[in-house]
């Protein structure tokens, strides 16, 4: 798609200019969209159900067979946030057949939900029984707003699965859900009686919605920064994806 490259070049020039001026290298939402629309990303390492379940277990969560069996509906409306080319959709169709009704959305393009964005806009409320996101949250600018939108999109009894939430920062205290502090922050923010929340030290998050309600968060997004500034700039200059180098830190303050 020829129109992508100029936008990416503009993004790279803006970020490099801020570096040359000695300024903080923040990454705007539009920057993140331009970068991840241009770069091709896929689930190349998830070639079988065994590898998918292994990845879930490594994040401290149970496999999809258990997750699917815990949702007591004959047809499970399933949303894949960060669908890429829809590889997981094809996997679900092979494994679960008509039990799964699959919708996939990429960071930029929503495939079956047009004109939407998981960070900026609200998803249709109480529309999905299962929402999962692989290899996406570490690269989002406002991770907690995306999580809020996903929770509101769950039906009662619905489940959200995020194996790798990524890094975040509250008032200069950088952390992630790999640390005890990060787990405490997430559990505090999600301490709603209408939610069942599991936050694993390995990085996985599972949320089950127990009752109908509108979820809100008492925090304000400030900015997104590269987790590793040098590696991030290098990946942009070389126009290549690195699952490690392209991670962002979402920075917040309490309202």
N, C-alpha and C positions, 0 to 999 in steps of 0.2 A: 504494500500500500504506500505509494509515493508520498502522500500527504503527511505521513508520520515522521519522516526523517527531519524536515525543517523544524518541527515542533520540538523534537528531541534535541537538535542542535541548539535551539534557543534556550532550552532548559540547562544544557551543559554550560553554555556561555554565561548564563546568569549565575549559576552556582560557582563557576571558576572565578568570575569577577568578584564575588563576595569573598572568596578565599584570598585573592590578590589584595583586596582592601583590608584584610585582617578582620573581617566581620564573621559573625557566627553563620555557619552553613546550615540554615534551616531548609527544609524540604516542604514546599507547599503541596496541597492536595492535587492541584493541576500538574505540578512537577511529577508527582508519583504516578498519576494516570498516564502522562506522556511516556515515562520511562517504562512502565510495565505493559503498556499497549504495544510499544515498539519491540521490546524484548519478548522472544518466544519462551514460554514456560510450559512445562508439562509434568505428568506423573510418570516419567520413564522408569523410576525405580519401583513403582507399584504395579507389578505385572501379574500378580496372582492374589487370590484371597488370603493365602498364607502370608505373603509379604505385607499386605494391608493390615492384617491383624497383628503381625509382628511390630509394625510401626505404632499401632495403637497401644500395644502392651509396653513398648519402650517409653511411651509417654505416661504410663501408669494407669491406662484405661483398659476396659475389657474390649473384646473383639466385637465386630458388627453383628455376628449371629446373636450374641446376648443382647445387644442394643435393640436389634429388630424385634426379637422375641419379647422384649419388655414393653413394646408399644402395642397396646391391645386394640388394633384396628385392622380390618381386613385389607384395606388399601392404605398405604402410608405415603402421603405427599411429602416428597423429599427434596430439599433445597441444598445444592452444592455451591457454596460461596468460594469463588476462585476456581471455576470449573475448567479453565484452560480450553482444551479441545474436547472436553466431555468424556475423558477416559474412564472416570469413575462411574459415569452414567452407564456406559457400556458394560462395565463390570457388574453393576447392580442388575441390569437387565438379564445378564447371563445367569447370575446366581439366584436371584429372587423372583424373576419373571414378573407377572402382573401384580405381585404384592406391592411393588414399588412404583409410584408415579413420580418420575424424576424431572426436576427443573434445575438447570445449571446457569450460574451467572459468573462472568469473569470480572476482574477488577474494574475494567472499563465498560465492557458490553454485557448487558443482561440478555441472555439468549431467549428466555421465555417470559421475562418480565421487562418489557421495554421501557426506556427512558427512566431507569431507576439507578441508584447507586447505594451501595451498602453503607457508606460513610455519611453521605450528605442527605439522603432522603430516607423516609420511612418505607419499610417493606409493608406489603399488605398485612394488616393485623390478624393474628390468629388464623393463619392460612396454611401452616406447614407442621407436620407431625414430627419431622426429623430435619434438622439443619446441621450440616457439618462443614468444616473448612480446613483443608490441608494446604500447607505452604502458602498461606495468604496473610494471616494476621501479623506476622513479623514485619510485613512490608506496607501495612496500612498506616496512614497518618494518625487518625483518631480511632484507636482500637476500642476504647470503651463506648464510643457512640455506635460503632458497628455492632458491638455486643448488645447494647441496649436495643437497637433496631431488630436484631435477631431474636432476642427474648420476646419482644412484643409481637413478632411474627409467628411464634409458636402457638399451636393449639393447646388446650388443656390436656395434660398428659404427654405433650410433645417434649422432645429431647434435643438439646444442642450439644454438639461434640466438637471441641477444638483441641487437637493434640499439642499445638505450639502457639501459645498466645503471644509471645514475644515480650520485649522490654518496654517498661514505662517508667515515668519519673513524676514524683509529687514534690513540688516546692524544692527542687534541687537534690532530692534523695532518690538517686537512680536505683531501680530494682527491677525484678522480673518475677514471674511465677515460679522460678526455680529456687528462690530464696524463701525462708520462712517469713520475712517481712512482706515480700510480694504476695504470698499466699494469704497472709492476714489482711492485707489491703483489699484483695479481691473478695475474700469472704465477708469483710465488713461492708463493702459496696453492694454486695449481692445478698445481704442478710435480710431477705424479705420472707415472711412466712409462707408466701405463695410460691416459693422456689425451693427446690432441693438442689444443693450445689456441692459438687465434688471437685476439689482443687488438689491435684497430685504434685508432690515435690519434683517428679520427673518432667513436669511441664504441661500435663493434660488437664483440661477442664471439661466437666460434664454437668449440664444443667437440665433439670426436669421441671416443667411448669405444672404446678399443682392446682391452680385456680385461675380464673379469668381476671385480669387486671392490667393496667397500663404501667409499665415499669419506667422509672425515672432515676437519674443519677445526680447526686449533689456535688458535681465536679464541673470544672470549666477547662476546655482544651486550650492550651497556650501555643504550642508549636510542635513540630516533629524534627528530630535531628538524626543524622546517621549514627548508628551504633559505633562504627569504626570509620572515621572521617576519611582517612587516607585510602583505605580499601574501597570505600564508596566512590570517591572521585576517580580512582584508577579504573573501576569497573565502568563508569560512565565514559571515560576517555576511550576505552577499548570497546565500548558498546557491546558488552557481554553481561550475561546474568551470572551472579555468584550468590547462591542461597545464603552464604555467610556475609559477604561484603555489602549486600543491598538491604540489610535489616535496618529498620528505623526505631528510634526511641520516641514514644508518644509522651509529651510533657503536659502535666495538668496542675491545677490548683483547686482547692475546695472553694465552693461558692459561699 
